[in-house]
C-alpha cells in the first residue's frame, strides 16, 4: 500500500465521491479509481459500493478509515510542515473569516506568514459560506466562532472572546429606566441578522426573551458598532470589538445578571489541505501568532 493510495482512500471515504476526492488531492478520477481498485485487490475485499450519487463504504472501509484516517492526517501535516520550514516557502494561501474577525483579530497577526515568503488572499464570509469554501478547496484556512462537525474538516481553538451587551450612554440610561428585560425590549436592538446569533446567546444565558425583531441588521459587526456609537440602539458584540469605545466612554456595558461564558473561535481547514507545505506552514504560524499572546480572552 502506498501513501497516495491510502490518501485517496481516506478522501473517498470522507467525501463519498471519487470525483470530489480526486479533485481534493489533485489527481484524475481514473487514477483515484485505480488506487481504490489496487487497495481492494491487496485486501481481498471491496471497500466501496458504487451507486448513482457516489459511493458507500463497506464495513471493511469503516475499519480501515478508523485505523489510519487521523494518523495519516497527522503524519502528512508533520511532513509538510517540516518541508516548509527547511527552506523559504513561496506560494499563495487563501484565508477566510467573518469580516470583523478578519479585520480586528486576524490581519494584525499575518506578519509571520509574509516573513515566511507566503502570499495571502483574504476572503470574508459567515459560517456556512466559510465551510463551503473550505470543502470546495476555494480557501485553505478559515477562522470562525463555530466548531465544525463535518468529518472532512479539522479545527483547532485559536482563542476565546466574551460577549457583552453594549450601548451608548444615553441608550443605556433609557434601558435602566425599566427592569432589564422590559428595557431591552422597549429600546431598539441591532443584530447580525434576524436570527440574532450573538444577541440570542446573551439573552438565553440570562433567561430573557424579546418580543420585537431587531430594528437594524448588518452582516458586519463593525457596522453595528458604528450604529451603537451613533445611539441607534443596543446590541451584543464580542468584547474585542468595543474595547476602545468602552475605554473612551463612547459605549458602556449593559450589566448582565448572568455573565456569558467565553466562547472559542477556531482555525478550520479541510483535512487534506495540510498535505501542501505552504498551508501547513501558514496554519502553524497562525497558531503560534495567537498563542504567543496569552491569555487570548478579550474582555
NORDAWO-V562371 format. One record per residue. N is the residue number from 1. RES is the residue in one letter. SS is DSSP state (~ for helix, > for strand, _ for the rest). OMEGA is omega in whole degrees, -180 to 180 (none if undefined). NEAR is the number of other ideal C-beta (glycine too) atoms within 12 Angstrom. Layout:
n=N res=RES ss=SS omega=OMEGA near=NEAR
n=N res=RES ss=SS omega=OMEGA near=NEAR
This chain:
n=1 res=X ss=_ omega=178 near=22
n=2 res=X ss=_ omega=180 near=14
n=3 res=X ss=~ omega=-178 near=18
n=4 res=X ss=~ omega=176 near=26
n=5 res=X ss=~ omega=179 near=31
n=6 res=X ss=~ omega=178 near=31
n=7 res=X ss=~ omega=178 near=37
n=8 res=X ss=~ omega=179 near=42
n=9 res=X ss=~ omega=-177 near=44
n=10 res=X ss=~ omega=-179 near=41
n=11 res=X ss=~ omega=177 near=42
n=12 res=X ss=~ omega=180 near=44
n=13 res=X ss=~ omega=-177 near=40
n=14 res=X ss=~ omega=-174 near=32
n=15 res=X ss=~ omega=-179 near=34
n=16 res=X ss=_ omega=-178 near=24
n=17 res=X ss=_ omega=176 near=29
n=18 res=X ss=~ omega=-177 near=33
n=19 res=X ss=~ omega=179 near=22
n=20 res=X ss=~ omega=178 near=27
n=21 res=X ss=~ omega=179 near=38
n=22 res=X ss=~ omega=180 near=27
n=23 res=X ss=~ omega=-177 near=24
n=24 res=X ss=~ omega=-177 near=34
n=25 res=X ss=~ omega=172 near=36
n=26 res=X ss=_ omega=175 near=19
n=27 res=X ss=_ omega=179 near=26
n=28 res=X ss=_ omega=178 near=16
n=29 res=X ss=~ omega=176 near=24
n=30 res=X ss=~ omega=178 near=14
n=31 res=X ss=~ omega=178 near=23
n=32 res=X ss=~ omega=178 near=34
n=33 res=X ss=~ omega=179 near=26
n=34 res=X ss=~ omega=179 near=21
n=35 res=X ss=~ omega=-180 near=33
n=36 res=X ss=~ omega=179 near=41
n=37 res=X ss=~ omega=180 near=22
n=38 res=X ss=~ omega=178 near=20
n=39 res=X ss=~ omega=-180 near=33
n=40 res=X ss=~ omega=179 near=27
n=41 res=X ss=~ omega=-180 near=15
n=42 res=X ss=~ omega=-179 near=18
n=43 res=X ss=~ omega=-178 near=22
n=44 res=X ss=_ omega=180 near=9
n=45 res=X ss=_ omega=175 near=19
n=46 res=X ss=_ omega=179 near=20
n=47 res=X ss=_ omega=-177 near=36
n=48 res=X ss=> omega=169 near=34
n=49 res=X ss=> omega=-179 near=19
n=50 res=X ss=> omega=172 near=20
n=51 res=X ss=> omega=-170 near=12
n=52 res=X ss=_ omega=-176 near=8
n=53 res=X ss=_ omega=180 near=13
n=54 res=X ss=> omega=-179 near=20
n=55 res=X ss=> omega=175 near=30
n=56 res=X ss=> omega=-179 near=19
n=57 res=X ss=> omega=174 near=30
n=58 res=X ss=_ omega=178 near=23
n=59 res=X ss=~ omega=177 near=16
n=60 res=X ss=~ omega=179 near=22
n=61 res=X ss=~ omega=178 near=29
n=62 res=X ss=~ omega=-179 near=18
n=63 res=X ss=~ omega=-179 near=17
n=64 res=X ss=~ omega=179 near=30
n=65 res=X ss=~ omega=179 near=30
n=66 res=X ss=~ omega=-177 near=17
n=67 res=X ss=~ omega=-170 near=17
n=68 res=X ss=~ omega=-170 near=24
n=69 res=X ss=~ omega=-178 near=29
n=70 res=X ss=~ omega=-180 near=17
n=71 res=X ss=~ omega=179 near=19
n=72 res=X ss=~ omega=177 near=33
n=73 res=X ss=~ omega=-178 near=30
n=74 res=X ss=~ omega=-178 near=18
n=75 res=X ss=~ omega=-180 near=21
n=76 res=X ss=~ omega=179 near=32
n=77 res=X ss=~ omega=179 near=32
n=78 res=X ss=~ omega=179 near=21
n=79 res=X ss=~ omega=-179 near=21
n=80 res=X ss=~ omega=180 near=30
n=81 res=X ss=~ omega=178 near=28
n=82 res=X ss=~ omega=178 near=18
n=83 res=X ss=~ omega=-178 near=21
n=84 res=X ss=~ omega=-177 near=31
n=85 res=X ss=~ omega=-178 near=22
n=86 res=X ss=_ omega=179 near=13
n=87 res=X ss=_ omega=179 near=13
n=88 res=X ss=_ omega=-175 near=16
n=89 res=X ss=_ omega=173 near=30
n=90 res=X ss=_ omega=-179 near=16
n=91 res=X ss=> omega=-175 near=23
n=92 res=X ss=> omega=176 near=21
n=93 res=X ss=> omega=179 near=37
n=94 res=X ss=> omega=-177 near=32
n=95 res=X ss=> omega=-180 near=41
n=96 res=X ss=> omega=178 near=37
n=97 res=X ss=> omega=170 near=40
n=98 res=X ss=_ omega=-171 near=38
n=99 res=X ss=~ omega=-178 near=29
n=100 res=X ss=~ omega=178 near=33
n=101 res=X ss=~ omega=179 near=39
n=102 res=X ss=~ omega=-177 near=32
n=103 res=X ss=~ omega=-172 near=23
n=104 res=X ss=~ omega=-171 near=28
n=105 res=X ss=~ omega=-173 near=34
n=106 res=X ss=~ omega=-174 near=34
n=107 res=X ss=~ omega=179 near=22
n=108 res=X ss=~ omega=-177 near=17
n=109 res=X ss=~ omega=-175 near=32
n=110 res=X ss=_ omega=-178 near=28
n=111 res=X ss=~ omega=-180 near=17
n=112 res=X ss=~ omega=179 near=24
n=113 res=X ss=~ omega=177 near=37
n=114 res=X ss=~ omega=179 near=20
n=115 res=X ss=~ omega=180 near=17
n=116 res=X ss=_ omega=178 near=31
n=117 res=X ss=_ omega=-178 near=22
n=118 res=X ss=> omega=168 near=33
n=119 res=X ss=> omega=-174 near=19
n=120 res=X ss=> omega=173 near=31
n=121 res=X ss=> omega=-174 near=21
n=122 res=X ss=> omega=-178 near=28
n=123 res=X ss=> omega=178 near=26
n=124 res=X ss=> omega=178 near=28
n=125 res=X ss=_ omega=175 near=29
n=126 res=X ss=_ omega=-171 near=29
n=127 res=X ss=~ omega=-175 near=31
n=128 res=X ss=~ omega=178 near=20
n=129 res=X ss=~ omega=-179 near=23
n=130 res=X ss=~ omega=178 near=40
n=131 res=X ss=~ omega=180 near=28
n=132 res=X ss=~ omega=179 near=24
n=133 res=X ss=~ omega=179 near=31
n=134 res=X ss=~ omega=-177 near=39
n=135 res=X ss=~ omega=178 near=33
n=136 res=X ss=_ omega=179 near=22
n=137 res=X ss=_ omega=177 near=28
n=138 res=X ss=_ omega=172 near=23
n=139 res=X ss=_ omega=-177 near=35
n=140 res=X ss=_ omega=-177 near=44
n=141 res=X ss=> omega=177 near=48
n=142 res=X ss=> omega=176 near=51
n=143 res=X ss=> omega=-176 near=49
n=144 res=X ss=> omega=178 near=42
n=145 res=X ss=_ omega=-178 near=36
n=146 res=X ss=_ omega=177 near=27
n=147 res=X ss=_ omega=-177 near=21
n=148 res=X ss=_ omega=175 near=27
n=149 res=X ss=_ omega=177 near=13
n=150 res=X ss=_ omega=-177 near=24
n=151 res=X ss=_ omega=179 near=23
n=152 res=X ss=_ omega=-178 near=32
n=153 res=X ss=> omega=174 near=33
n=154 res=X ss=> omega=-178 near=32
n=155 res=X ss=> omega=175 near=30
n=156 res=X ss=> omega=-180 near=27
n=157 res=X ss=> omega=177 near=24
n=158 res=X ss=> omega=-177 near=35
n=159 res=X ss=> omega=-179 near=33
n=160 res=X ss=> omega=177 near=25
n=161 res=X ss=> omega=176 near=38
n=162 res=X ss=_ omega=177 near=35
n=163 res=X ss=> omega=-179 near=41
n=164 res=X ss=> omega=170 near=38
n=165 res=X ss=> omega=-175 near=45
n=166 res=X ss=> omega=178 near=42
n=167 res=X ss=> omega=172 near=40
n=168 res=X ss=> omega=-180 near=33
n=169 res=X ss=~ omega=-177 near=23
n=170 res=X ss=~ omega=180 near=22
n=171 res=X ss=~ omega=178 near=32
n=172 res=X ss=~ omega=178 near=31
n=173 res=X ss=~ omega=176 near=17
n=174 res=X ss=~ omega=180 near=22
n=175 res=X ss=~ omega=-178 near=32
n=176 res=X ss=~ omega=178 near=21
n=177 res=X ss=_ omega=178 near=15
n=178 res=X ss=_ omega=165 near=16
n=179 res=X ss=_ omega=-173 near=13
n=180 res=X ss=~ omega=-177 near=26
n=181 res=X ss=~ omega=-179 near=20
n=182 res=X ss=~ omega=-179 near=18
n=183 res=X ss=~ omega=179 near=26
n=184 res=X ss=~ omega=-180 near=39
n=185 res=X ss=~ omega=-179 near=24
n=186 res=X ss=~ omega=-176 near=22
n=187 res=X ss=_ omega=-179 near=33
n=188 res=X ss=_ omega=173 near=30
n=189 res=X ss=> omega=-175 near=40
n=190 res=X ss=> omega=-177 near=41
n=191 res=X ss=> omega=179 near=36
n=192 res=X ss=_ omega=176 near=35
n=193 res=X ss=_ omega=-176 near=23
n=194 res=X ss=_ omega=176 near=18
n=195 res=X ss=_ omega=174 near=17
n=196 res=X ss=_ omega=-172 near=28
n=197 res=X ss=~ omega=-178 near=29
n=198 res=X ss=~ omega=178 near=38
n=199 res=X ss=~ omega=-178 near=41
n=200 res=X ss=~ omega=178 near=25
n=201 res=X ss=~ omega=-180 near=31
n=202 res=X ss=~ omega=-180 near=38
n=203 res=X ss=~ omega=-180 near=32
n=204 res=X ss=~ omega=-180 near=20
n=205 res=X ss=~ omega=-178 near=23
n=206 res=X ss=_ omega=177 near=24
n=207 res=X ss=_ omega=-177 near=12
n=208 res=X ss=_ omega=175 near=28
n=209 res=X ss=_ omega=177 near=15
n=210 res=X ss=_ omega=178 near=30
n=211 res=X ss=_ omega=-173 near=12
n=212 res=X ss=_ omega=174 near=19
n=213 res=X ss=_ omega=178 near=17
n=214 res=X ss=_ omega=179 near=31
n=215 res=X ss=_ omega=179 near=21
n=216 res=X ss=> omega=170 near=27
n=217 res=X ss=> omega=178 near=25
n=218 res=X ss=_ omega=-178 near=26
n=219 res=X ss=_ omega=175 near=24
n=220 res=X ss=_ omega=-174 near=28
n=221 res=X ss=~ omega=177 near=41
n=222 res=X ss=~ omega=174 near=27
n=223 res=X ss=~ omega=178 near=24
n=224 res=X ss=~ omega=178 near=40
n=225 res=X ss=~ omega=178 near=39
n=226 res=X ss=~ omega=179 near=25
n=227 res=X ss=~ omega=177 near=30
n=228 res=X ss=~ omega=179 near=41
n=229 res=X ss=~ omega=178 near=31
n=230 res=X ss=_ omega=177 near=20
n=231 res=X ss=_ omega=-175 near=23
n=232 res=X ss=_ omega=179 near=25
n=233 res=X ss=_ omega=178 near=40
n=234 res=X ss=> omega=177 near=47
n=235 res=X ss=> omega=175 near=49
n=236 res=X ss=> omega=-178 near=43
n=237 res=X ss=> omega=173 near=46
n=238 res=X ss=> omega=-177 near=39
n=239 res=X ss=~ omega=-177 near=35
n=240 res=X ss=~ omega=-173 near=33
n=241 res=X ss=~ omega=-178 near=37
n=242 res=X ss=~ omega=-176 near=40
n=243 res=X ss=~ omega=-178 near=23
n=244 res=X ss=~ omega=-179 near=16
n=245 res=X ss=~ omega=178 near=27
n=246 res=X ss=~ omega=178 near=29
n=247 res=X ss=~ omega=180 near=13
n=248 res=X ss=_ omega=180 near=13
n=249 res=X ss=_ omega=179 near=16
n=250 res=X ss=_ omega=176 near=23
n=251 res=X ss=> omega=176 near=36
n=252 res=X ss=> omega=177 near=27
n=253 res=X ss=> omega=171 near=31
n=254 res=X ss=_ omega=-173 near=40
n=255 res=X ss=_ omega=179 near=19
n=256 res=X ss=_ omega=174 near=25
n=257 res=X ss=_ omega=178 near=17
n=258 res=X ss=_ omega=179 near=17
n=259 res=X ss=_ omega=179 near=20
n=260 res=X ss=_ omega=179 near=28
n=261 res=X ss=_ omega=177 near=16
n=262 res=X ss=_ omega=178 near=24
n=263 res=X ss=> omega=-177 near=28
n=264 res=X ss=> omega=165 near=25
n=265 res=X ss=> omega=-165 near=38
n=266 res=X ss=> omega=165 near=34
n=267 res=X ss=> omega=-173 near=42
n=268 res=X ss=> omega=178 near=41
n=269 res=X ss=> omega=171 near=43
n=270 res=X ss=> omega=-174 near=43
n=271 res=X ss=~ omega=-177 near=39
n=272 res=X ss=~ omega=-172 near=41
n=273 res=X ss=~ omega=-178 near=41
n=274 res=X ss=~ omega=171 near=39
n=275 res=X ss=~ omega=-178 near=37
n=276 res=X ss=_ omega=-176 near=32
n=277 res=X ss=~ omega=-177 near=32
n=278 res=X ss=~ omega=179 near=34
n=279 res=X ss=~ omega=178 near=40
n=280 res=X ss=~ omega=179 near=38
n=281 res=X ss=~ omega=180 near=37
n=282 res=X ss=~ omega=178 near=47
n=283 res=X ss=~ omega=-179 near=42
n=284 res=X ss=~ omega=-178 near=32
n=285 res=X ss=~ omega=177 near=33
n=286 res=X ss=~ omega=179 near=40
n=287 res=X ss=~ omega=179 near=29
n=288 res=X ss=~ omega=-179 near=24
n=289 res=X ss=~ omega=179 near=29
n=290 res=X ss=~ omega=-175 near=31
n=291 res=X ss=~ omega=176 near=18
n=292 res=X ss=_ omega=-180 near=16
n=293 res=X ss=_ omega=-178 near=17
n=294 res=X ss=_ omega=-8 near=12
n=295 res=X ss=_ omega=-178 near=14
n=296 res=X ss=_ omega=174 near=24
n=297 res=X ss=_ omega=-176 near=22
n=298 res=X ss=> omega=-177 near=29
n=299 res=X ss=_ omega=none near=20
